[in-house]
Amino acid sequence: MTRVRYFAAAAEAAGTDAEERAEHSLLELRTAVVAEHPALADILPRCAVLVDGVRTDGDLSLDDAELIDVLPPFAGG
């Protein structure tokens, strides 16, 4: 199982700030979380995704991953 943490608007859209997931790839994870949390469909494509602390934009095996962070764009100031 991989722990997925959602931050800010992503947490609001998911209705939770964290959950345990069992998908085997980042593509499978993206598809599954949007199916379960439809409000993520608009924000997830704009989010930075970190797998064990490393930003990942493409697909990736999650078989050895422990932590995924979903970070929406933040307004700076």
C-alpha positions, 0 to 999 in steps of 0.5 A: 500500500502507498500513502497518498497525501493531498494538500490545499485544493487537492485535499478539498477536492478529494474530501480527505488529506490522505488515504492508502492506495494499492495501484501499481503505477502512477497512471493507474493511481491518477485514473482511480483517484479521479474515478473515486473523487470526481472533483479532482478531475479539474485540479489533478492535471495541474498538480505537482506529484511527488513520489517519495519526494521526487517530482514525477510528471509521467507514468511510474511504477509504484510497487516500491513507493511509500509516499505520494504527495499531490500538491496543487499550484500555490499562489505566491506572494 
